[in-house]
Amino acid sequence: GNLHTNDPPLAPSTKTRRGAYGEAIAHQSSLLQTTGRAQYVDDLPETHGNLFAAPVLSDRPTGAFTLKNLDAARAMPGVAAVVTAAEVPGSNLTGVVPPLDEQLFREKDVTCAGQLLALAVADSPERAANAAKAVTVEYDTANAPDPVITIQQAIKAGAINPVQHVLIEGDAAKAIDSAEENGLVVVRGTVRMNGAEHFYLETAGAIAMPKDDGAEMEVVASSQGNHLAQVYVSRATGLPMHKIV
């Protein structure tokens, strides 16, 4: 993540580095993190005029939806905005894997629980949360498709990324056929394993500071991919990447 400290740099190790094998080499920022000297997003001091955001998330896995009470939420005390896909000034499409067709704010339907539908922005976290709660979501449950959960369901539904990356080394089918012809034992079957997201070191957070009357944006984010954060902010705001710091 992004680490900030005003303390003098820690003295580097005097131990001769001969390689990673069999040697304990400290992570570059581990001493700052384990001693509490590293500053994360939530450690940074608030500035005058700070606004806070609270999300409106889907609680259904599939189906078309309609957002209700947006005007009432926007009129609540301290609320600066309630943002939906319609208010995104740049592109509402994002993602890491091509074709980059993931919607930042869902526009018409949801494909899993927890997707972002709207963002309430207010002058305090409590007011932002209250405004987000004031927005109601109506789902068309009668026509909602079944959720796609397993790989087998995704294949059956054709829900497969059209951009595929394939690594090929040799001819596997020919090698297996040759092994069987030579009397070797070939084991066939299916292996299934559950993937897991990595464990985050901190609660995800970000501070965005408009500069030059909105012509530039400075962003401090809890992220291991600052370049991707820059790309996403540029796409959503419509600002060129060199204006995102």
N, C-alpha and C positions, 0 to 999 in steps of 0.2 A: 504494500500500500504506500501512500504518500506519507513520508515521515518528515517532521519539521522539528528542529531544535536550535536554540540559540547558544547552547553550551559549546565549549571548545571541543574539537574532535578528540576522540579517544586515541590513545597511543597505539599504533599498530603493533602486532605481535612481532617479537624479535626471532621467533622460531623459523628456522629455514624450511621453506616449503619444497618438498621433493616430489609431491604428488598426492592425490587424494586417497590412494589405496592404503589402508591400514593407519591412516592419520586423521585425527579429529581436527577439522578446519572450521572455525567459527563462521557462521553466516555474517555477511557484511554489516547488517543492522541488528543482529541478535542482542548485542549488549545494550543498545539503546532501548530495545523493546522490553527486555527482561528487567531492566533497572528502572523502568517508568519514565525515562528521559525522552522517549519518543512521543511526539504529539500526533494524535490522529484528528480526523475531522471534528469529532465532538469535543476535542480539547481546545480548539481554537476559540478565541474570545469573540463574542457577538459584537457586531457593529450596529450603529444607529440605522434604523430603517430596515433591519432584517425582516424577511418574509419567510414563512415556514410552509411546507407542503405536506399534504396528507392524501393518500391515494384512495380512489374508489375502485375496488377489485371485484372481479367476477366470482360468484360463489357457486356457479354451475359449470359442468364440463363442456357442454355444447348448447347451441341454440342461438337464434336471433334475439336481440335485446333492444330495449328502448330506455333511455335515461329520462327520469321524471324529476320535477322540482328543482331544475337547474337555476331558474330565475330566483326562486326563494332562497336557495343556498347562496347565490351571488349577492343577495341583499342583506345577508346576515352581518352583524357588527364585526368590523375588522377584516372582512373578507375582501381580498384584492381581486381575485379571479377564481373561476372554476373552469379549468381547461379541459377540452375534449379534442378529439381528432380534428374537428372543424377549425380549431384555433391554432393548429400547428402551422407556423409561417413557412417552414421549409417542407421537407419530405417526411411523411409519416411512416415510411418504410425503413426498416433497420435490419440488423442481424449480422452474424459473424460468417456464416456459411452461405455462399452463393446458392440461389439467386437473390438473396437479401430481400425476402418478401415478408418478413415478420413485421407486423404492425406495432408501432410504438404505443398508440392508443387503439384499442379495437374499435372498428368503425360500425359494423352491422351485426356481427355474430362473434361468439367466443368458441374456442377450441379446447380450452382447459380451464379449470378453476384457478383463480389467482391472477388472471390477466388484467392489465391496466385498462380501465374504462374512462376514468377522469381523474383530475388532480385538483384538489382544493388548496388554494394559496391564501394565507391570512397572516396577520401581524403577531400571532402567537401559535405555538403548537396545538394548544387546546382549541382555539377558534378554528384552526384548519381542520382538526379532527371532527369537530362538531358540524362543520360545513360538509365534510365528506359523508358523514352519517346522514345528513339531511337529504342527500341525493338518493333516490330510490331507483332500483333497476327492475324492469319488467321483462320477463323472458317468455318467449313463445315455446313453452314446454311441449305443447301438443305436436309440434312439427320438428322438435329437436332430434337430430340423429344420435345414434348410439355413440358413446365415446370410444375413441381408438386408444387402447391401452398397451396392447402387446405388439410385438413385431409381426406376428402372424396376422393380426387384425389390420395392421397398416398395409401389409402386402395385399391382403384381400380387398381393402378399400382403395388401393392405388395411391395411398398417401405416402409416397416415396419421393425424396429429394431428386429432382431430375439431373442435378449435377453430381456425378459420381467420380470419386477418385479411386483408381485401381492400381495396385502394385503387383506386378507379375514377375516372377523369377523362375524361369524354366517352364516346362509343360507338366503341370501337376497330374492331369488326367492320363497322359501318356506314361508317366512314371508309375502311377497306381496300377494301370493295366499291365505294365511290364513286370511289376512286382508279383501280381497274381499269376501271370504266366510262368514265372520262375519259382512258383510254389511258396512264396513268402506270405505270411499272414497279414491281411489287410483288415483293419477294424473300421467299420463304417457306423456312423451314428450322428446324433445331434447333441451339441453342447449348449446349454443356456446358462447365462450368468447375469446377475443383477448389477447394473452399473450404479455408481454412487458419486454424487457431487463431492468436491473436496470441501474440507471444513474451513470455514472462513475465520480469520483471526479477529475480526471486529464486525460490528453491525455496519452494513453498507450505508454510506452517506456521502453527500456532496454539498458543496457550497458554490453557487454560481454568482459571480459579481459582474454585472454589465459595466462596461467602460465606454467612454466617449459617446455618451447618449445612445448606448445600445449598438454602436458600430463594432465593438469588440466585446469579448467575454473572457473573463478569468475564472477558471474552474479548479477547485481543490476537491479531489475525489478519493475515496477509499478504493483503490484499484491497483491491480498488478499490470494493467494494460493501459497506460496513460494515452498512448497513441489511439487506441480504439475509442476511449472516452472523447478525445478530440474529434475523431471522425463522426461519432454519433451526435455530438453537440452541433457540429457544422451542418450535418444533414437536417437536423430538426429545426435549427434556427435560420438556415439559409445563408449563414455567414461563411465566408471562405475560411479554409483551415488555418491560414496564417493569421487570422484575426482571433483564433481560439488559443488561449495560453493555459 
